[in-house]
């Protein structure tokens, strides 16, 4: 028992110094994360969370274990203050404290007793349990729906930003090209202004 | 000289890895100070190979044991609790004089448990690797061979000469099925070749030579013990050590029968006097032994012992003498305090055992006396425990100072050994056996239970020093003792199959064998199939079930336990890792069952019935449909101006870096990033509200549950 309690305590510490990242682009790899965070702290390990049930287009999530809980806190607050870009712009990544349930290899909680039993159909709880089951199903559908909604929202924003960006790009390109295609000279002549072509 | 020899061979720093990265055991460095391990090539097969200068051989003698091509051998790997078993399919020496063997592997059922798919296996069954893929064969340094292993093929294949009953009885392991390392499944039939080896070499005809070899070793050993009777005492002690375990075996058997017959001292006598009883006892003990596997080993060992006896009566007598001596000693130790009559014996024993050996031999008549005295002294067993820490030590010192270095070795080897046990460890060979014997005898005699426990504890300590673990500690029952005994027996039987110098080394791995934890899946050297792949296969076969409404904090193994509890089905479970969006109310897990029918049954049961878990959670199950990552995942929100895309990609390729930075509030990127942050926040709010609402709904319903479990 003692060893499992120790193991659990060690695990808790590990959770404490781990940062959870999401909104990661699929292009982000372990080395990207490492180089990105090396400037703030020593990265001990990186683990991507697999997405087994959600919609397949969900952004990546990862657990990054740093060298201390203090560093983890710093990183989280830093990334909270400034939008932090990884492998692309302008969608920033997001950092949070890791939670135990995010870990795949979490040890058993020591001293926990799990009880379970089959219910007789005559049991008064049977109906309630049935309702609970239905509710659970309903909830998971809701979750799926919200995921979809969120993805749609993201897509919408991305589209909108892309449009803005295109407009901006066009504008800058025009300004950039104003000297090259003699527009500036033409205008200068028209308004009797002197420009030096340097 | 012999002792030195022993020394050098005791540290089996053999490292083979099955993955094919053998590390060499540096024989020269290890043994060089004293002498190099005995090694001799046998018949040469040819020269050749890709580079010229490789010599192939058909046989060799290593550490006094003759190995031929297609022999089965134990291979010891450091850190492994049990030795690997494989078949020599090629033996050669490279131009740089390193000796190599190609090993075709046998698998223990525990090593391939994941792939057994409910196949029932025999206790001593092995699976020979077949097919193609990693794990079929490996090239290992010859020095990693730890000993010969007697494996008999009991396949009904027409190409296989069926082994005789005797051979079967002698077999440490049997095999008749194969494990296809490529397909990772059990197959019953094989083609004409495995790993380029003709099938006739895989079946018995060559294996059958092995028992002969064994007998030979016995003979060798016998010779040594022959020396015992005649030559000097140190050697005598040595050989006694080697022969003693052998002889102890029948001893223990008779102990077992003792249990049954309750005729303690008489039978004890009988045992030592009538060696031929061994055979009968053999059967008996087999029946009584809990662990069947070891029982065959036992019988085998005892067979060897018997042979030895028959072959050289005098040796036997000498051996008996040594048993007695040991028994006497142990007993004497226990009695030292109180029984004065025996004290005489005792004094003699502890002081001058060597000199006394002859005496003791003569004293066989007195043996019964002693044993009955022992019965009386059983109450003193507790003292025995405290006592023999130092006493045995003393004994040893006084008995055989020259053999001390040998004893030191285990200690050096097991750095983890604590002080007390290490002392015992030093003398482990004899005392272990004797103690087991003792405790068996003691339990025959039926003392108070506490007494028994104490006695059992003693071996536990001992075994602890051998890095054995929980299993041993768990069950200080008689069963366990019997269980343990055979392991010693096997040990000794193994010892008997090789020259004395090899002994410690063998012992070592045997102690490890006891360590085996039944629950641990030993298939770790097969790269564990990634969960994704497993899940995908299971999904395609309809064996995958999605469980919902679990406590999110459960671990995967706990889910497996729950399924075991509720459905009596074993499965592989994996909790789905939480993300920022996961529900705090309902944990999900994918579970792979062994069969599709099982999976369907579980789902139906969950559908029709209600399986309520802690905190009023009824388990919900459905057919699992995992989401597989897309080849080209879409990710919204990273923009690259089309014209620049190419340029950027080139740059990233060239620099092999991906940029990451904090955005500064003076450009458009920052503005857009803030837009994303707003969206993220909004999303978070949404999730929070959703889960809050769901939580409320749940708690409203849960109130209705009458009594929660």
Interface residues (C-beta under 8 A of the other chain):
Chain A: X20 X22 X23 X25 X26 X27 X28 X29 X32 X35 X36 X49 X50 X51 X52 X53 X54 X55 X56 X57 X58 X59 X61 X78 X82 X83 X84 X85 X86 X87 X88 X89 X90 X91 X92 X94 X96 X99 X100 X101 X102 X103 X104 X106 X107 X108 X109 X112 X113 X114 X115 X116 X117 X118 X119 X121 X123 X124 X125 X126 X128 X129 X130 X131 X132 X133 X135 X136 X137 X139 X140 X142 X143 X146 X147 X149 X150 X151 X153 X154 X155 X157 X158 X161 X162 X164 X165 X166 X168 X169
Chain B: X531 X532 X535 X546 X548 X549 X551 X552 X553 X554 X555 X556 X557 X558 X561 X562 X565 X566 X574 X575 X576 X577 X578 X579 X580 X581 X582 X583 X585 X586 X587 X588 X590 X609 X610 X611 X612 X613 X614 X616 X617 X618 X619 X620 X626 X627 X628 X629 X630 X633 X634 X635 X636 X637 X638 X639 X640 X641 X657 X658 X659 X660 X661 X662 X663 X664 X668 X669 X670 X671 X672 X673 X674 X675 X676 X677 X679 X680 X682 X683 X686 X687 X690 X694 X697 X698 X701 X702 X704 X705 X706 X707 X709
